[in-house]
Every structure is written in structure tokens, then in C-alpha cells.
């Protein structure tokens, strides 16, 4: 596992979210919890010369993002802030980013059209090895095809993609503070060639897109290096739970960067707008009290959190996967082995799922393939949505227990590799419905 970086060039199109060292621009933003609310915090900021940017926890009104005076060191400001009335805690806003690598599996070239729950999809997508390994068809054949809303906290979604039509609910773009959640707004279409969905071309090391040759140069640019990630993740959720709804919550930019505060806002937004599952295909190594509180808040409202465990090839605890109210997902190969790039060990791993050469949708009506725990995670999120088809009285604990009925491989993968049929059947039996 320690040789991951040396082997990275052998991987194809591998991507993941990881925490960066916090840059100076992020150091002057702080996430603060004030039990007395915005009015009290406004008075505090008058004294300390800080500014309130926005409310993070939606209607609760106790968690805020504020900016620090540029001439005041962050540590000094935090010391001054924590001593004020009503301040429960404060922590720096973190900057996250995406990393990736390069090429595509043969199944991506199987473009034969097949009907998939009312839409036409590529056969290589519907019949890919990962679907067969997890026994997905067995569950679908029993009439369990997903219910509820899966909120995908990511780079956004191509809301016009034909495969997702009729399966999206209104989302939110936290990078622009507007409704929608589309990631295509990040691309200047006047500067790029039109992407032809029927043409698959090669990708290079800098691109995270499988698009036609005319589009490769555009997506190779750093500012577009993670464009399409959220659409890809959403496509896997749809593959697993084709009748569940997807809520696109854009907390990351096309270059893969995003702030902890936007992730927190997405968690609260999803919980307060009737989401049932949170898919979080990102990880970072720094513990955050507010992230834990956000995930706990979601759990207290019956929202189930699923998160990737990271791709450093190490036994390490990352977040949010390492939190007690999150289900951490590792990556496995199509041969039921731990992926060489996947983090391992419990915690944070609760279960593994296929994460190599996963074929899924990509913006502008086309398809792509991905390697990484980012793509293992939506298999589990989708499975939770399938369990809701059996009985909607599902919570974090009962979902985790059902998912633990997996194919045991090694202790490194926690309870084992995801078996969709076993997980759904277990929940069905607990619910006394089968």
C-alpha cells in the first residue's frame, strides 16, 4: 500500500478529494458557533473588527462564517474570540481540493443503447462488472429500485444529462450562493468545442474527463481538472437506485477546490430540505468539531451519511468517514481485493465497494470512468436508497447494520465488500417484511 505514489501512473483516471495544507487565503476565514445567535455575534465582531459572511447551519442560526481582520494573526484572533460571551467554539475554514490521474476500461466503449428505467443508457454502464459483483440486478428484480432523496455534496451535476432527467430535485450551488447545483456553469462554452456524447476519446494525466478529442485541451486546464466529478458520482447513485431522487449540492469548484464552510452549509441544507442520504465523496485528515456536529445533526433527523475513506494507501482515520455517524467506504478491485490506492482499517472503513474502472455518466450526455473511493461511496449511498424501498423507517445505525452483511475479505475492509442483495435482504428481514 505504501507504494501507491510509485504505482499511480499505472492507474487510470484515479481521482479523490484530499485536504491541502491550508493556504493563506483560507486562514482569514473562521467557522464560529455562537449560542446567542447572529445579533450577539454582530456585537462581538464590532469589538474585534471581524465580519459575518453567512449563516452555515440554515434555520438554526448558531453557526457562522466570519472573516478575520487581515492585520491580526489567526491564532491571536481565535484567542480573543473564544473568550467572548456566547462563543462555543471557533475553527479555521479549511480549503479542500481534488487529486486525480488517467485512462479508460474497455467497457466504456460499449455504447449499445439499452433501456434503464425509462431512459436510454449505454450497455457498458448498465452491465458493468461492479454491478454484477455487488449483485445489484438481484435486488432490482425484486422490485426494490430506490426511494427518497440522495444529496450529492460535490462539484455539482449536469442537470441536463439525459440519464438524470426526471430524477433530480432542486439543489443548491454554494460556490455562487444560488439555487440549481449545476456544474456546467463552471465551463465557458464559447471557449470549447461541443462535446459529442457518441464519441469517446483518450484522457491525459491532467484531465478528469473522457470526452471527444476537441474537448480534451479545455478539460486539461487546471481550472477544469475536476469538472464532471459530481455528475459521475450522481450517475453511480442512479445506477444503483434508479428510481431514487438526487439533490445536487455544489460545494466544490471545477478545479476541485472547496471550503469546509460550504460543505457544512450543504449538510444543513440537505437535512433541512428533506434529503434522506448524504453522499460525501471527499475526505480530509483534520478533525472538525463543526463537521461532526453537522453530521450528528443530520443523523438526528434520520439522514444517513456515507463518505469515502481516502486514497492514500494508508491505515489512517479521515473525516467525515471517521465520524461515528458516518459510514466509511473503501475501494475494492473487480477481483475482490483492497485497491492499492485505498485507505484501509476500521475506523474509518465500515465497508468496501468496487472503485476501479467504474463506468458512469459525464456532462454533455457522455460517459466516463473513474478509479477511487470517490466512486465506491455512491454504491453504498445508492444501496441505502434501495433499503428505503423496503422500509423508510431507516436511520444511521440500522443502515450501517444492514450494510455490515457483506462479503468478508480482510479486516482491512471492515465488514467486507458491499453485497447489495445481502444488505437489502437483511433490512427486509429486520423490518419483518420478508
N, C-alpha and C positions, 0 to 999 in steps of 0.2 A: 504494500500500500504506500510505503514511503517513496516509491519510485514514480509516483504519479506524474510529477512535472517532467521527468525524463521521457515518460511514455505519452505525454499529451499529444504529440504530433501524430500518434497512431490512432487517436480517437477522431471521430467525425462529428462535426457540428455540436460540440460539447459546450453547454453553457450553464451558468449558475449565478445566483446572487451571492455576494460576499461583502463583508464590511471593509471599507477602506480606512486608512488612517485618517482621522478627522482633519479636513483641510481648514485653513484659517477662516475661509468664508463661512463655514458652518459653526465656528467657535463663538460667534456673536449672537447665536440664537439659542434660547433656553426653553425647555418644556417645564412648566411650573404648575403645581396643584395648589389652589387657594381655596380653603374650606369656606371662606366668607364670600366667594364669588367675584365677579368682574369689577364691581364697584370698589371693593376693598383693594383689589389688585391695582386698579387705576390710581388710587391714592398712594400705594406703595411705589408705583412707577413715577409718580410726581416727585417723590423723595429721592429715588435712585436714578432718575433720568433714563428709565427704560421705556419701551413702547410695546403695547399689546398688538400683536399681529392678527391673531384669530383665536377663536374657541376651537379646541380639539375634540372635546367629548360631546359635541352636539347639544342636545337639550339639557344635559346635566349641569353644564355651566360652571365647572370647577377646575378644568384643565385647560391651560392656555399656552400659546406660543408667543414668546416675547423676544424683543431684540435688546442686546446689551450695548451700552454706550461704547463707542469704538476706542476711547482712550482709557477704558477700565479693563484690567485683566480679568479673564473669565473667573478664575479662582477667587479673586477678590470680590467680584460681584456676587457669586454664589454664597460666599460667607455672609455678605451684607443682607442678601435676600432671605436666606433661611431663618434669620433671626426676627423677621417681621411678623406681625400678627396675622394669623390665618394661613400662613405658608406652611404646607405639609411637607413638601419636598420639591426639589428642582434638579434638573439634569440637562446636560448639553443636548441639543438636537444633533443627531448623527446623520452623516451622509453615507448612503449605501450605493453600490454600483454592481453592474453585471460583468462577468467574465465569460469568455467563450473560446471555442476552437472550431473545426472544419468539415467534411464531405457527406455523402448520402447513401442509404441502403438500396438494394435492388428493388424492393417493394415500392419505393417511391415512384418508380417508372411504370407501375401497373395502373394505368389510367382508365381502365374499363369502367364505365358508369354502372352503378348499382343503386337500387332504391334503399334508403336507410331512414325509416320512419318519416316518410313523406318528402324527403329531399334526395336529390341525386348526388352521390359521392363517389370518389374513386375507390375501386375494389381494393387497392393496396392499403387504403386507410381502414376500411371496414373489416378486412380479413387479415390484418397484420398479426405477426406472431404473438405480440403482447396480449392481444385479445384472446387468443387461443390458450396461451399459458395460464391466464387467470380464470379460465372457464366462464368467460363473460356471456357467451351465447346460451349456456345452460340457464342462466338467470333470466335473460330476455325471453326465452322460450316459455317460461313460467308466467309471463305477463308482468314481470317486475322491470320497469324501464325508467324509473326515476320520478321523483316528485319534489316539490319545494324549490327553493332558490339557492344556488351556489354562487356566492360572491367571490369573484376572482380579483384579488388585490395584486396588480401587476402593471404592465406598460399600457394597458387599455386593450380594446378589442376592435377589429374591423367590423363595425356594426352592419355593414352592407354585405358581408360574406354570405353567399347563397346557402351554405350549410347551416348557418345560425339563424336564418330568417324564421321568425315565429317563436324563437326560444330565448330571446333576450328581454330583460326588463330594464327600465331606465336606470342608468348608472350615474357615475359622477367622476369628473376629471378634477382631481385635487391639485394637479400641477397648474391648472388655469382657473380654478375655482368656478367651474361651470358644470352644468348637467351634461350627460351624454356618455362619457367614458371611452370615446373613440380614440384609437391611437393613430389613425391616418392623418389627423391634423398636424402631426409632427413632421410630415413629409411635404416638401414643396413640389407639388406635382408638375409645375411648369418647368422644373429643372431636371426631370427624369423622364425616361421613356415609359410608355404604358406597359404595364406588366401583363403578359399573356398567360392566363391560367392553364392553358393546354400545353405549355412548353416548359420543360424542366431543364435547368442548366446547372453548371457546377457552381459551387461557392468557394470562396477563398478563406484564408485564416481570419481575416478581419470581419467578414460578413456573417450575420446570423440569419441570412435569407437564402432560400432556394427559389430563385426567380429566373426570368428569362435573361439571356446574356446582356441585353440592352440595359437592364436594371442593375447589374452587378456593381458597376462603378459607383452608383449612387449609394447603395447599401453598404459598400465597403468603407465609406467615410465614417470617421469616429462618431460623428453626431447621430448616425443611424445604426450603430453597431448592435443595438438590442431591439431594433424595430421588429415587430412581429411576435415577440415573446409571449405577450398576453393573449394574442389570437391563438397561438399554438397551444398554450395551456388550456384555453377555453375549448379548443377542439377536442382535447383528450377527455375533458369533463363530459362533453356531448357524446363522444364515442361510448363512454361507459354508461351514462344516464341520459339517453337521447330524448326523453320527454321532460326532464327537469329544466328549469329556467336558469339562466346565467345572468348575473348582475356584474357588469364591467366596472371596476373601480380603479381608475388610473392614478397610481401613486408614484410611478417611475417614468422618466423621460425616455426618448428613443435611444439615447446614449447609455441607458442602463442606470443612470443615477436617480436617486430618490432620497427623501428625508424621512427620518423616523416620525416626525410630526405628521407628515402626510399619511404614513402607514397607520398611525394611531387614529387619525380622522376617518380613514377608511373603515377601520374596525368598528368604531362607534356608529358611523353612518350605516353600515351594513346591518348592525344589530337593531338600530332604530328604524330601519326600513324593511323589516320582515325577512331578512336573509336567514337561512337555516344552516348553512355551511360556509366556512371561510377557507378558501384555498390560498395559502401563502407560500408561493414557490420562491422564497428568498430566505437567507439566514445571515446572521452576524454574530460575532463572538462576544460582544459586550452585553452584559445583563442590563436590562432597563426595568425599573420599578413600574413605570407607567405602561410599558408594554405588557407586563404581567397583569397589571390592573385592568387593562383593556381587554385582554384575553379572558380574564376571570369574569369581567362584566358580560362579555358575550356568552360565556358558559352559563352564567346565572340566568340568562334569558333563553336558554335552550339552544344556543348557536354552537355548532361543533367546529373546532379549529383544527385544521390539518396543515402541516408545514414541512418543508424539506429540511434535511439534516446537513446539507452542505456537501461539497465535492473536493475536499482537501485530502482524501485518502487517509484520514486520521481517526483515532478514537478520541473524540472531542465533543463537548457539550456546546451547542449553538442555540441561538434563540430566533424565533419563538418556539422552535421544535422542542427545546429542553424544558419548557414550562410544564407544570403539572396538568394544566388544562389544554394542552396541545398534543396532537397525535403526530409524532415524528416519523418521517418516511425516508428510507434509504433506497438506493438503486440496486437492482439486480440485472444480470445478463439474461439472455434468452436460454442459457444453459443452466439457470438456477444457481448462479454463483454471485457473490457480492461483487459489484462493479469495482474495478480497480480505483476509480476516482472517488467512490462514495465514502463519506464518513461512516463510522460504524460504532457499535456498542450501545448498550442501554443503561442510562439515557444517553442521547436523546432518541435513539431508534426504538419505535414501537413495532414497526412492521416494514418490510421491504416491498418494492413493486418494480416491474420492468422499467428500465430507464435508459436503454441503449437502442438507438435506431428507431425511436418512436415516430411513426408517421402521423402527421396531423395537418390541420388546415393552416394556411398562411394568408396574410392580407391580399386583397385584389383577386379573390376567387381561386387562388392556387394552393399548393401544399408544400410542406417542408418536413424535415426530420430532425429530431433532437436527441442529444445524449445528456444525461444529468439527472440529479434528484429533483430538479425543477419539473421534469416530465413524469417522474414516478409519482409525485404528490397528487396530481389530479386524478390518477387512477383510484386513489384512496378516497378523495373528495367525492368523486362520482359514485363510488360504492356506498358511501354514506347516503347519498341521494337515492340510490336503489333501495336501501334499507327503509327509507321513508315511504317507499311504495307499499311495503308490508304493513308498517305501523308508524304513524307520525310521532308517537309518544317516545321520541328518541332524545337522549342527552349525551353529553361528552363521555360519561362513564359507560353507559350501555353501548354506545357506538364503539368505543375502544375495546370493550369486552368481546363484542361480536367479531371485530377485526382480528382479534387475537387467535381466532380459529383459522390459522394459516398453515402453509406448508413449511415445516421446520427445516432450516438449512444449517444454521450455526448460531451460537449465542451472539455473534456479531450483528445478526439481523433481528435481534429481539425475539418476537414471537414467530418470525418466519416470513416467507414470501406471500404476498396477498393472494388469496383464493376467493374470488368474488362469490362463487357459489357457496362455499363454506360459511363466509361471513353473513350472507343474506339468509341462508338456511338457519344459522344459529339464532339470528334475531327473530326469525319466524317462529322458531321453537320457544324462545323466551316469551314471545308475545302470545303463545298458545294458539297460533293461527295455522299451524301445520304439524 
